[in-house]
Amino acid sequence: MGVEQKAGNLGVVTTTLESVINWSRQYSMWPMLFGLACCAIEMMGAQASSYDMSRFGMELMRASPRQSDLMIVAGRVSRKMAPVLRRLYDQMPDPKWVVAMGDCASCGGVFNNYAILQGVDEIVPVDVYVSGCPPRPEALIHGLMTLHEKIKQEKLKDWA
């Protein structure tokens, strides 16, 4: 059933510019590869054919920050890697979002020492936390759906 049958003979579909932009941002995210540990294997599994993140508009995992608008930090972040992560985040175009995948990225996990960050939110603002050690691909997809809901609620006045 197409739009013509649903709208009748009106021939006009109305919506707001805000909802069209949010819809396009929501379904055209390009995540950046930033796998640091065992969570990266689960992130790759979520992209593979069994779970297929491409059905949500995430067809490509980009290696360049200038072509990405979503950073999935999968795994533990060392203090030595922290400036690199921040530089990559700064090179991403606006709007940009961050998902902290796994306990290590969220709160340091089992690595409670001076060399590992106790949460990636010390360096970059995190939009969604995905828990687990390592989280299953279903958990990552649920986190991405949560991010989609957050993007859907964005207002035009917040973009400036």
VOGU-3710 file (C-alpha; in Angstrom, 3 decimals, decimal comma):
1> mgveqkagnl> 0,000/0,000/0,000  1,557/3,263/-1,084  1,196/6,841/0,058  -1,426/7,451/-2,606  -3,831/4,951/-1,058  -3,288/6,241/2,467  -3,598/9,941/1,595  -6,556/9,455/-0,742  -6,978/11,971/-3,552  -5,374/14,799/-1,599
11> gvvtttlesv> -2,053/14,588/-3,401  -0,366/16,512/-0,567  1,691/15,257/2,324  2,563/17,748/5,041  5,189/17,524/7,741  7,645/19,772/9,506  11,163/20,528/8,358  12,396/19,458/11,782  10,945/15,949/11,457  12,297/15,500/7,919
21> inwsrqysmw> 15,809/16,503/8,984  15,670/14,298/12,085  14,407/11,372/10,002  17,240/11,791/7,487  19,867/12,049/10,233  18,419/9,071/12,014  18,546/6,715/9,034  21,777/7,830/7,401  24,384/7,494/10,135  27,871/6,474/9,190
31> pmlfglacca> 29,657/4,951/12,178  33,405/5,274/12,567  35,508/2,226/13,358  37,061/2,613/16,790  37,395/-0,902/18,148  39,927/-1,147/20,937  39,348/-4,540/22,544  37,035/-7,559/22,654  33,923/-5,378/22,218  35,093/-4,668/18,678
41> iemmgaqass> 34,445/-8,306/17,747  30,824/-7,928/18,853  30,582/-4,642/16,935  31,766/-6,446/13,806  29,238/-9,184/14,509  26,448/-6,603/14,640  27,496/-5,379/11,189  27,619/-8,920/9,751  24,759/-10,671/8,016  23,232/-12,261/11,141
51> ydmsrfgmel> 22,289/-8,907/12,684  22,781/-6,542/9,715  23,060/-2,966/10,987  22,728/-1,830/7,377  18,953/-2,169/7,655  19,105/0,886/9,932  21,003/2,988/7,399  24,469/2,108/8,703  25,690/0,477/5,527  29,330/1,453/5,868
61> mrasprqsdl> 31,736/1,546/8,773  33,956/4,468/7,894  37,643/4,601/8,780  37,842/8,362/8,309  36,437/10,714/10,963  35,621/13,320/8,316  33,053/10,989/6,772  31,494/9,795/10,041  28,865/11,171/12,344  28,719/8,334/14,894
71> mivagrvsrk> 31,652/7,130/16,982  31,209/3,722/18,605  33,925/3,410/21,254  34,173/-0,344/21,698  36,530/-1,357/24,468  38,944/0,079/26,994  40,602/3,421/26,357  44,097/3,894/27,715  45,405/7,283/28,819  47,840/7,131/25,908
81> mapvlrrlyd> 44,984/6,618/23,426  42,777/9,356/24,930  44,265/12,315/22,977  43,918/10,350/19,735  40,268/9,619/20,464  39,634/13,302/21,218  41,371/14,386/18,002  39,250/11,987/15,955  36,095/13,253/17,680  37,058/16,859/16,911
91> qmpdpkwvva> 37,559/15,989/13,226  34,036/14,592/12,866  31,492/16,952/11,267  28,521/18,218/13,266  26,102/16,797/14,259  27,993/13,916/15,829  27,093/11,263/18,344  29,055/8,869/20,578  28,107/5,394/21,803  30,174/3,878/24,633
101> mgdcascggv> 30,046/0,142/24,018  30,902/-2,192/26,864  31,786/-1,817/30,514  35,363/-0,758/29,777  34,293/2,204/27,649  31,524/3,124/30,089  33,299/2,894/33,448  36,696/1,240/33,032  35,343/-2,265/33,567  37,637/-4,592/35,495
111> fnnyailqgv> 40,627/-2,349/34,742  40,684/-0,106/37,811  44,184/1,299/37,413  46,006/4,472/36,393  46,551/3,466/32,751  42,888/2,981/31,730  40,282/5,742/31,597  37,398/5,138/33,972  34,876/5,982/31,280  35,251/7,555/27,862
121> deivpvdvyv> 32,997/10,393/28,999  36,111/11,929/30,576  37,146/12,970/27,040  34,094/13,089/24,776  30,382/13,551/25,498  28,584/10,206/25,357  25,013/9,958/24,086  24,270/6,269/24,752  25,898/3,683/27,006  25,676/0,004/26,047
131> sgcpprpeal> 26,374/-2,272/29,012  27,900/-5,728/28,996  31,288/-7,380/28,980  31,317/-7,718/26,011  27,811/-6,692/25,025  26,032/-8,874/22,501  25,261/-7,476/19,033  21,605/-7,234/20,067  22,605/-4,869/22,876  24,509/-2,635/20,462
141> ihglmtlhek> 21,539/-2,543/18,098  19,279/-1,670/21,048  21,676/1,155/21,939  21,534/2,428/18,378  17,727/2,330/18,442  17,883/4,361/21,669  20,103/6,857/19,869  17,578/6,984/17,012  14,861/7,904/19,514  17,096/10,630/20,942
151> ikqeklkdwa> 17,737/12,060/17,474  14,026/11,942/16,665  13,323/14,189/19,675  15,871/16,904/18,722  14,476/20,396/18,247  15,448/22,995/15,666  16,419/25,518/18,346  18,969/23,045/19,779  20,928/22,835/16,508  22,442/26,316/16,709
//
